Amino acid sequence: MAANNFQKCLTVILQQEGGFVNNPKDPGGMTNLGVTKTTWEAYVGHTVDEATMRSLTPLMVAPLYQKNFWNKLNCEALPAGLDLCVFDFAVNAGPNRPVKFLQQMVGVAQDGILGPKTLATINSYVQTHGTVGTVHDFQNLRRAFYRSLPTFVTFGETWLRRLNEVEAIAIKM
């Protein structure tokens, strides 16, 4: 499918995520470059303090993003643009949800695994709907999901802005 888009997609993700935040209304808690404290601790295998979280750099978090999101979701097998949307949704809402949304969109069992059957069905869907149509359809499922969350009142405007910006970039890919 797409040439290796990981670095290009990661650049978009990091721009969307920004730097250090610790919003008490955010269930993710302390976060830097989109990486929560809990996720970073699991990745490095030990607890970390706020100073460590503040010191994260794109170079430090890139391997985590590649292993825990890009590779885990098999984004490399997706068409350019759709790979970005799936990757972005995984970073924003957890790595299992995007594959289930893809599976819902194309009408296969929602097991959360982007395996050969799902990929073949996605390829057929893209042939029928085009890459741009597929990106729009996926992003519309995301919109509905965000609107259903109780925290939409607090974070919804930011989520939808991000979603729209990512969608525009994805369509150009």
PESULGI-V568937 format. One record per residue. RES is the residue in one small letter. SS is DSSP state (@ for helix, = for strand, . for the rest). OMEGA is omega as a letter, one per 30 degrees, with the letter a starting at -180 (999 if undefined). D_FIRST is the distance of its C-alpha to the first C-alpha in Angstrom with 2 decimals. Layout:
# PESULGI-V568937
RES_SS_OMEGA_D_FIRST / RES_SS_OMEGA_D_FIRST
This chain:
# PESULGI-V568937
m_._a_0.00 / a_._l_3.80 / a_._a_6.62 / n_._a_9.06 / n_._a_10.18 / f_@_a_12.76 / q_@_l_15.75 / k_@_l_15.15 / c_@_l_14.75 / l_@_l_17.68 / t_@_l_19.78 / v_@_a_19.48 / i_@_a_20.36 / l_@_l_23.30 / q_@_l_24.58 / q_@_a_24.60 / e_@_a_26.25 / g_._a_28.89 / g_._a_31.55 / f_._l_34.04 / v_=_l_35.24 / n_._a_37.48 / n_._a_38.08 / p_._l_40.38 / k_._a_38.90 / d_._l_35.38 / p_._l_34.91 / g_._l_32.54 / g_._a_35.54 / m_._a_35.48 / t_=_l_32.10 / n_=_a_30.92 / l_._l_27.57 / g_._a_26.45 / v_=_l_27.50 / t_=_l_30.42 / k_@_l_33.33 / t_@_l_32.77 / t_@_a_29.12 / w_@_l_30.19 / e_@_l_33.13 / a_@_a_31.07 / y_@_a_28.70 / v_@_l_31.66 / g_._l_33.89 / h_._l_36.91 / t_._l_38.31 / v_._l_38.05 / d_._a_40.25 / e_@_l_39.73 / a_@_l_40.16 / t_@_l_37.27 / m_@_l_35.05 / r_@_a_36.18 / s_._l_35.38 / l_._l_31.66 / t_._l_29.55 / p_@_l_25.87 / l_@_l_25.91 / m_@_a_27.48 / v_@_a_25.17 / a_@_l_21.80 / p_@_l_21.83 / l_@_l_22.75 / y_@_a_19.93 / q_@_a_17.39 / k_@_a_19.09 / n_@_a_20.34 / f_@_a_17.66 / w_@_a_14.21 / n_@_a_14.31 / k_._a_16.50 / l_._a_14.20 / n_._a_11.07 / c_@_l_9.50 / e_@_a_7.05 / a_@_a_5.46 / l_._l_5.76 / p_._l_5.19 / a_._a_7.23 / g_._l_10.70 / l_@_l_10.50 / d_@_l_9.66 / l_@_a_12.88 / c_@_l_14.85 / v_@_l_14.34 / f_@_a_15.14 / d_@_l_18.06 / f_@_l_19.43 / a_@_l_19.42 / v_@_a_21.35 / n_@_a_23.67 / a_@_l_24.34 / g_._a_23.47 / p_._a_20.47 / n_._a_21.23 / r_@_a_21.60 / p_@_a_18.10 / v_@_l_16.75 / k_@_l_19.96 / f_@_l_19.54 / l_@_a_16.10 / q_@_l_17.88 / q_@_a_20.84 / m_@_a_18.95 / v_@_l_17.46 / g_._l_20.69 / v_._a_20.17 / a_._a_22.40 / q_._l_22.09 / d_._l_22.19 / g_._a_20.03 / i_._l_17.72 / l_._a_13.98 / g_._a_14.32 / p_@_a_13.26 / k_@_l_15.37 / t_@_a_14.16 / l_@_l_10.43 / a_@_l_11.58 / t_@_l_13.78 / i_@_l_11.39 / n_@_l_9.35 / s_@_l_12.91 / y_@_l_13.95 / v_@_l_11.43 / q_@_a_12.64 / t_@_a_16.12 / h_@_a_16.17 / g_@_a_13.68 / t_@_a_11.47 / v_@_l_14.80 / g_@_l_16.67 / t_@_l_14.37 / v_@_l_14.75 / h_@_a_18.46 / d_@_l_18.89 / f_@_a_17.51 / q_@_l_19.62 / n_@_l_22.58 / l_@_l_22.52 / r_@_l_22.70 / r_@_a_25.58 / a_@_l_27.47 / f_@_a_27.05 / y_@_a_28.40 / r_@_a_31.25 / s_@_a_32.24 / l_._l_32.85 / p_._l_36.46 / t_._l_35.46 / f_@_a_34.03 / v_@_a_37.44 / t_@_a_37.12 / f_@_a_33.45 / g_@_a_32.11 / e_@_l_32.46 / t_@_l_30.56 / w_@_a_27.73 / l_@_l_27.41 / r_@_l_27.62 / r_@_a_24.79 / l_@_a_22.67 / n_@_l_23.43 / e_@_l_22.73 / v_@_l_19.32 / e_@_l_18.52 / a_@_l_19.73 / i_@_a_17.62 / a_@_a_14.43 / i_@_l_15.31 / k_@_a_15.79 / m_._999_12.37
